[in-house]
Amino acid sequence: MNILLVEDDYLLGRSTARLLESTGEHRVRLTHKAADVFKHCQSGTVELVIMDVDLPGTFWQEEEVTGLDLSRLLKSRAQTARIPIVLLTANEADADQGSLLSEALADGIYPKPITDANEFSRLLQHFKGGRGFQGLTASAS
């Protein structure tokens, strides 16, 4: 699966990308720039977006945005609305709140850091081929 990983912490993003790619099932492109998010998603090659909830220092049209904002913007555009989005949050309490999903119009939420690539890949299979699994939540075990 072609995944766009949106993460402001470069080291965490690289380690997450390597972890996902280690399964041999995914190719991951990493960015923290809003312009890159839209460019890659509009290219038609992104099958899934994995987005950090908090993205300090990320700007779109001269305003600071969060992962929730970017998710909502992607879902509100016809060209990118069908791309599944899984939110990542370091705040364990957030992972249990459906309000984040509805606010972001996202398809799933998962706690970070991702420590088990195989478990996470199994969850991502719900999105393969554009299938959605509205409201997917998971907790690290």
N, C-alpha and C positions, 0 to 999 in steps of 0.2 A: 504494500500500500504506500502511496506517496503522501507523506505527512509533512505539514508545515508546523513546526514547533515555535511558538511565540513565547520567549522567555527573556527577561531583562538581565538575569544573572548568567553571564557567558559560561562560566565554569560548570554551573549546574545544568545549563542547556546542553553543553557539549557532552557531559556525562550521561544525561538523559537520552540524547540522540544516539550515542554509542550503545547504550543499553538496549534501546529499541532496535537498532540495526543489527545487534548481535543475534537476534532471533532468525535473521536471514529473510524475514517476511516484509520488512519495511525499509524505505528510503526516507531519510529525514533531512529537511532543510530547516536551518535555525535562523531566526531573526528576532529583533526586538523593535524594529522600525515599522510604524503603521503603514507607511507608503509601500514597503515591501510586502506586507500582509495583503494589501489590496492588489498589488501587481501580480503576485503569485496566485492568489485565489482567482483572479479574473483570467489567468492564462489557461485555465481548464485542466491543469495537470494535478492540482491538489485534490486528494480524495478525503482528507481529514485534517482538521486544524486542532492542535492541542495548544491551549492558551492559558498562560498564567493569569490569575485573577488580578493581581497587582502588577502594574508595569510602570513604576516611577520613572520619570524622564522620557516617556514615550509621548510623542505629539502627533496630532492629526489636524490639519488645517489650523495651525498655530495655537491649538488648545491641547493641554495635557489630557490624555485618555487612559482609561484602565482596560484590562482585558474584557470586562463586562461591556464597556462602551464599544470596543472593536467588534465583539461578538454580535451585539445588537445591530451595529451598522452592516456587518456582513449578512446577517439574516434578513435585513430589510431591503436588500438589493436583489433584484431578480436574477442577476448573473451569478450571485454567490450564495443565495438563500438555501440551496439544496446541500451545500457542503456541511457535513456534520462537524460540530464543535464540541470538544471535551475541555472543560475548564479544569485547571490544576490549582489547588490552593494549599498553602503551607499551614493555614489555620484550620485545625481539625474540626472546630465548631462549624465552619463554613461548609465543609463536605456533607454535613447532614441537613443543610437548609435548602429546601426546594425553591425558596425565594430567589436565590442566586440564579438558578436555572431559568426561572420565568423572567427575571429582570434582564438577563443576558440573551434570552431566546436560545440558549444553548441546549445541546442534546444530552450532555452528561457532565459529571463532576467527579474528580478523583483527588485524593490527597497526594502531596508531594513531600519529600522526594519519592520518585518511583524506585522501589528497591527490587521488585520481582518482575523482570521483563516478560516472562512467560505468562504470569497472571494478567498483567496489563494487556499483553497482546491478545489473550483470550477475550478480554472485555472489548478490545478494539474490533474484533471480528464481527461484532454486532453492527458495525458501520460499514463493513466492506461492501463495495458495489453500490454505495449511496443509500443503503438501508439505514434507517434511523432506529434508535431505541430511546425514545423520548424519556428523559428523566432518569437515565442511568446514573446511579450513585454507587460508590464503592468505598470501602474502608481498607486501609492497609492492615494486613494481618501478620 
